[in-house]
Amino acid sequence: MYDFAYHKPTSVADAVKLLADPDAKAISGGQTLIPALKHRLNKPTAVVDLSGIAEMKGIKREGNTIVIGALTRHGEVATSAEVKSAIPSLAMMAANIGDTQVRNRGTMGGSVANNDPAADYPAAVLALKATVRTSKREIPADEFFQGMFTTALEPDEILTAIAFPIPEKAGYEKMRNPASRYVMAGVFVAKTGGEIRVAVNGAGPCVFRQADMEAALAANWSADAVDGVKQDPDGLNGDIHGSAEYRAHLVTVMAKRAVKAAG
Ligand SMILES: Cc1cc2nc3c(=O)[nH]c(=O)nc-3n(C[C@H](O)[C@H](O)[C@H](O)COP(=O)(O)OP(=O)(O)OC[C@H]3O[C@@H](n4cnc5c(N)ncnc54)[C@H](O)[C@@H]3O)c2cc1C
């Protein structure tokens, strides 16, 4: 039996009050939380549905930044004219998340707050040096992702939007698990304000920056520059879908493809 109270606040302030209960859980698109509830992996006493909060929706440009509301669905990011023109690699990333149903329900805020090691968006947030806006503060990408399914968010803190600086160049490539379509290994490369950042997802327990590739690309922005840079398999994920060594190999392959995609 499911046994929880259901709330649907219309403001961030009201949602924060409801989440002060340590056994309450926020829900956005439900694409991760509902399966977790079905498997009884999570048993909240209250579910706080954020989908009625208008201030957490929409995509807008603020100077040289694209600000995406946390409730923006993957399908909206994929088809947004603003995102496609300013950060096409981000729109492309969104277009390749899961399947049509997942893209029509899942949200950017839910994905980034969940920080699944195999999620796509964390790589874009980290490589693009985005800022995570919450009900309390602004958190730089480098401080946000803290480990597997772990972020800097406090239990009653709501992710409200993400601000992405517009890059000069950016590209993303991933190897998908053919069954789930989750990332086996993905690489997002970006050059923003002259700074080069490379973020790897899927391969390890948490998205991380690849410093050797960043240095190689700073010296020579080309796919050849990362060709010789090997990822250490130590600490990477190994499971029935692929060993740590396989994922390490994929990181170099995906990095080369991402640089080519970035142009
Ligand atoms: C079949 C399938 C395939 C998928 N494939 C991919 C894929 O290829 N790539 C990929 O990246 N993802 C994939 N996903 C995951 C999908 O992108 C989800 O949308 C995402 O993980 C969670 O977003 P959500 O809005 O559904 O969050 P929810 O399920 O509603 O919430 C997830 C977690 O985040 C918390 N939360 C939600 N919103 C907020 C907020 N604004 N502030 C703070 N906490 C919040 C919730 O309390 C919960 O713990 C897949 C999912 C499925 C079911």
The ligand as a Tripos MOL2 file, in Angstrom:
@<TRIPOS>MOLECULE
LIG
   53    58     1     0     0
SMALL
NO_CHARGES

@<TRIPOS>ATOM
      1 C1         13.1960    4.4070  -18.9990 C.3       1 LIG1
      2 C2         13.9980    5.5910  -18.5420 C.ar      1 LIG1
      3 C3         15.0990    5.9770  -19.2850 C.ar      1 LIG1
      4 C4         15.8570    7.0770  -18.8900 C.ar      1 LIG1
      5 N1         16.9440    7.4380  -19.6410 N.ar      1 LIG1
      6 C5         17.6840    8.4960  -19.2700 C.ar      1 LIG1
      7 C6         18.8040    8.9170  -20.0370 C.ar      1 LIG1
      8 O1         19.1390    8.3680  -21.0880 O.2       1 LIG1
      9 N2         19.5090    9.9920  -19.5880 N.ar      1 LIG1
     10 C7         19.1560   10.6750  -18.4520 C.ar      1 LIG1
     11 O2         19.8240   11.6320  -18.1000 O.2       1 LIG1
     12 N3         18.1030   10.3060  -17.7130 N.ar      1 LIG1
     13 C8         17.3580    9.2480  -18.0960 C.ar      1 LIG1
     14 N4         16.2660    8.8920  -17.3480 N.ar      1 LIG1
     15 C9         15.9360    9.6660  -16.1250 C.3       1 LIG1
     16 C10        15.0590   10.8570  -16.4830 C.3       1 LIG1
     17 O3         15.8500   11.7990  -17.1700 O.3       1 LIG1
     18 C11        14.4230   11.5380  -15.2480 C.3       1 LIG1
     19 O4         13.6630   12.5450  -15.7560 O.3       1 LIG1
     20 C12        15.3390   12.1700  -14.2240 C.3       1 LIG1
     21 O5         16.2240   11.2560  -13.6760 O.3       1 LIG1
     22 C13        14.5730   12.6930  -13.0250 C.3       1 LIG1
     23 O6         13.7830   13.7740  -13.3970 O.3       1 LIG1
     24 P1         12.2990   13.8930  -12.8660 P.3       1 LIG1
     25 O7         11.8570   15.2720  -13.1680 O.co2     1 LIG1
     26 O8         11.4740   12.7900  -13.4080 O.co2     1 LIG1
     27 O9         12.5120   13.7700  -11.2880 O.3       1 LIG1
     28 P2         11.6710   13.0080  -10.1700 P.3       1 LIG1
     29 O10        11.5820   11.5550  -10.4700 O.co2     1 LIG1
     30 O11        10.3880   13.7120   -9.9280 O.co2     1 LIG1
     31 O12        12.6210   13.2690   -8.9050 O.3       1 LIG1
     32 C14        13.9070   12.6700   -8.8640 C.3       1 LIG1
     33 C15        14.5970   13.0330   -7.5520 C.3       1 LIG1
     34 O13        14.9340   14.4270   -7.5330 O.3       1 LIG1
     35 C16        14.2420   15.1130   -6.4740 C.3       1 LIG1
     36 N5         13.7950   16.3760   -7.0720 N.ar      1 LIG1
     37 C17        12.9930   16.4910   -8.1650 C.ar      1 LIG1
     38 N6         12.8990   17.7900   -8.5070 N.ar      1 LIG1
     39 C18        13.6360   18.5010   -7.6150 C.ar      1 LIG1
     40 C19        13.9340   19.8910   -7.4650 C.ar      1 LIG1
     41 N7         13.4860   20.8090   -8.3310 N.pl3     1 LIG1
     42 N8         14.7230   20.2690   -6.4320 N.ar      1 LIG1
     43 C20        15.2210   19.3330   -5.5680 C.ar      1 LIG1
     44 N9         14.9790   18.0050   -5.6730 N.ar      1 LIG1
     45 C21        14.2060   17.5920   -6.6960 C.ar      1 LIG1
     46 C22        13.1390   14.1940   -6.0450 C.3       1 LIG1
     47 O14        12.8080   14.3480   -4.6790 O.3       1 LIG1
     48 C23        13.7260   12.8150   -6.3100 C.3       1 LIG1
     49 O15        14.5800   12.4400   -5.2520 O.3       1 LIG1
     50 C24        15.4920    7.8100  -17.7180 C.ar      1 LIG1
     51 C25        14.3770    7.4220  -16.9800 C.ar      1 LIG1
     52 C26        13.6280    6.3330  -17.3780 C.ar      1 LIG1
     53 C27        12.4190    5.9500  -16.5760 C.3       1 LIG1
@<TRIPOS>BOND
     1     1     2 1
     2     2     3 ar
     3     2    52 ar
     4     3     4 ar
     5     4     5 ar
     6     4    50 ar
     7     5     6 ar
     8     6     7 ar
     9     6    13 1
    10     7     8 2
    11     7     9 ar
    12     9    10 ar
    13    10    11 2
    14    10    12 ar
    15    12    13 ar
    16    13    14 ar
    17    14    15 1
    18    14    50 ar
    19    15    16 1
    20    16    17 1
    21    16    18 1
    22    18    19 1
    23    18    20 1
    24    20    21 1
    25    20    22 1
    26    22    23 1
    27    23    24 1
    28    24    25 2
    29    24    26 1
    30    24    27 1
    31    27    28 1
    32    28    29 2
    33    28    30 1
    34    28    31 1
    35    31    32 1
    36    32    33 1
    37    33    34 1
    38    33    48 1
    39    34    35 1
    40    35    36 1
    41    35    46 1
    42    36    37 ar
    43    36    45 ar
    44    37    38 ar
    45    38    39 ar
    46    39    40 ar
    47    39    45 ar
    48    40    41 1
    49    40    42 ar
    50    42    43 ar
    51    43    44 ar
    52    44    45 ar
    53    46    47 1
    54    46    48 1
    55    48    49 1
    56    50    51 ar
    57    51    52 ar
    58    52    53 1
@<TRIPOS>SUBSTRUCTURE
     1 LIG1         1 GROUP 0 **** ****
